[in-house]
Amino acid sequence: MSQTVDRALSILPLLAQGPADLGQVAERLGVHKSTALRLLRTLHEHGLVHRQQDQRYRLGARLFALAQEAVENLDVRDIAHPYLKELNDECGHTVHLAVREEGEVLYIDKVESRYPVRMYSRIGKPVAITVAAVAKLLLADLPEGERREIAEKLEYPQYTARSTPNAFAFLRELALVREQGWATDLGGHEESINCVGAPIRGADGKVVAAMSVSAPNVVVTREELLTLLPLVRRTAEAISREYSGTGDAPRPA
């Protein structure tokens, strides 16, 4: 990277901490005020910084617009799919990706198990929100008041003896998921199906999607499935790094 570009880009994190005057910018960059002024003017022309009436500089509106546009154009499914496929290749079990939209949690991607046994789930289908691991991960990230409001409005079908019985139990489960950073569905929707999941986060740390590995207990026991938790979490973290642009996650082939 050229020195000029490097210096100009170094101004942006400085101004993210709050407005700064020309002298402060020059001092932080270790350059003469004339050099700092030239860099600031260039950034100002592109709308990336704004000069206030008090002659201090702050981040410009154009920068926020670009960031918002970039986020809106990110497709978590496109980014996640190679990682989901790699995880499926390694463990052999069904892998799901889900997001929350308009009060529902929906599967947006699925990589089938390599075994003859197939799960009923399909892309675009809402999940059983009170028991599914991916739903717990997405709801657990919400503020406490919103979690409580949602929990109190939900119905609690008793799919199996392990299904979540009521709002109190659901909120307790969400609090645990929020604390530990992962979730399970151990026979809560179908007695014979177990699932373990982990969250995918954006640059702001908020959960934007959730992924899971599911398998029938005729293939692996729930204890055996839980041993995959570290691998599931590493996969989710790799997707999060690539989605948020916060690290260099090696992209699967």
N, C-alpha and C positions, 0 to 999 in steps of 0.2 A: 504494500500500500504506500502511495506517495506520502511524503511528510505533510504536505498541505491538506490532503484529504483526511489524514489521521488527526491533525490538529483541529480541523473543522468538526469532525465527528466527536472529538473529545469535549467540545463545547456543550453538546446536547445533554449528556448525563450531569454536567455541572449545573445547567439551568433547570434540570429536573428536580434539583434540590431547592429551587426557588430563584427569584430574580437576582441578577448580578450586574454590577456596572462594568464598564470597560476595563478599569484597573483590576478588578477582581478576576475577570476572564484572562487578561494578559498574565497576571501573576500565576494563576493556576496552570496556564499553558507554558509558562516560562518563556514568553516572547515579548517583544516590544509592543506598546499599545497600538502602533500603526499597523502591525501585522494582525493583532487581534481584531482591530476595527475592520480590516479588509475581509477577514473571515466572517465576521458578524454580518457585514453588509451583504456578502454572498448568500449566507443562510437566510437573511431577511428578504432578499429578492425572491427566494424560492418559498417564502412563507413558513420556513421551519423555525425561525425565531421572530419575535416581535419586540420593538423598542417602545417602552412605556413613556408617558409624559415626564416621569422623573429621570429619564435617560438610562434607566436600567433595562436589561434585556430579559425576556422570559421565552419559554417555548411557544411557537406559533401554532395557530389553529390548523394550518395545513398538515402539520406533523400528526395531530390527533386524527384528522380526517383520513390520512394515509393508513394509520394504525387500525382504525375501525374498518376501513375497506379491506385491508389484508385479513383481518379476523373473519369478516363476513364471507370472504372468498375461500377460506380454508375448508376443506372437506375432510372431516376426521375419518370418514370411511376410507377414502383413497389413501390417506396416510397410514391408517392402521392395518389395512388388509394384508400387506406383505408380512407384517409381524404376526398377525393371527394365523396366517398360513404356515409360517415357520414354527409357531408353537404347536399347531396341529400336526405338522410333520414329526415333531419331536415326541409328543405325548400320545398322539393317535385319537384323542377324544374330540368331541364337538366343542367348537369355540364360537362364542357369541360376542357381538358388539351391540350396545344399546344406548339410546339417548332419551331424554325427557322432552316431550313436546305436548303443549296444550293439555297438561294435566295427566298425560299418559306416558308410560315408558314403553318404547318401541324397539324391537330388534331392527337394526339397519344393516347388519352383516352376519353371516353365518358360514363357518367352514365345517363341513360334515365329518363325522367320525369315520375312521377307516374300517370300522367293524360293521357287520351286517345290521346290527340294531340301530335304528334311526329314531331321532327325537321328533315330536310333532311340531316343534317350533318352526316358524318361517319368517323371512324378512318382511317387515311391515306389520307384523302381528304384535299387538300389545302383550306385555308380560303380566303375570299374576302379581300385581304390585305389592301385595302384603307379604309375599313369601320369597320372591325372586331376589337373588343376590345382587343383580345389576340394579334393580329398583331400590334396594336398601342403600346402595352406594350413592346413587343419584339424589335420593331424598335426604340422606344423612348429612350431605354437604349444605343443605339449606339452613338459614337462620332458625333458631329454636322456635320462635313464634310461628313461623311458616310451617315448620315440621308439625307442630302441634295442631295447627288449623287443618292441615291436610289429613293427619291421622284421625282426627275426630269426625271427619266427613266420610271416611272410607267405610266400606262394608268389609267384613272379615269372614269370607267363605272358609269353611272347614274342609279343605281338600283332603287332608289326611289328619292323623292324630298329632302330627308335628306342625300343623299350620299355625300361624300367628292368631291367637284367639280374640284379641281386642286392641283398642288404641293404646292402652297403658303398656301392654307387652310390646307393641310395635315401636312406641317411642323409646322404650328401654333398649330394644334391639338397635334402633338407629343411633342412639347415644354410644353404644358399644362399638358399632361400625365406624362411627366418626372418630372415636378414640384410637382404635386399632388400625384403621386404614385398609381394611379388607372385609369381605362378607361371604357368607355361605348360605346355601339352601340345602339342608340335609334332610331330604324327604318331605319337605314342607308342601310341595305342590303335587308330586307323585312319590309314593312310598319308595319306588325303585330307582329314583333319579337323585343324584347328589351333584352339587355345584359349588364352585369356589370362584370368587371374583375380586377384581381390583379396579380402582378408579383411574381414569385418564384425565389429566389436569391441563388447563391452559396456562398462559404466561402469568396470569394473576393468581394462580394457585387454585382456582375454582374448578370443580369437577365438571367437565364438558361431556363426558361419555363414561361408560363402564364396560368392562370386558369380563368374560367368565369362561371357565372350562367345566363342562358337564359330562357325566358318564353314568350309565346304569350300574347298579351294584352287582349285576351278573357278570360285568366286565372287570370292575375294580370295586373294592370296598370303600366306604367313606373315609376310612383311615388312610388307605392308599391314595385316594384322591387328594386328601389334605397335604400329603407330602409334596404335591405339585405347587403349593402356595408360593414358595420362593420364586419359582420359574414364572408363574402367572404375574406376580408383582414386578419382577424384572422386565417382563414384556410390556406391562402397562407403563412402567417408568420410561422405557425406551420410546414408546409411542408418544408419551407426554413430552419428552425432550424434543422430539422432531416436530410435534404439533405446535409447541410453544416457541420453538426456536431458541431454547435456553441451553442447549448443549449439542455436542456432536455425537448423536446416536448412530452407530453403524447401521445403515439400511440393509435389510435382508436382500439377498439376490433374487 
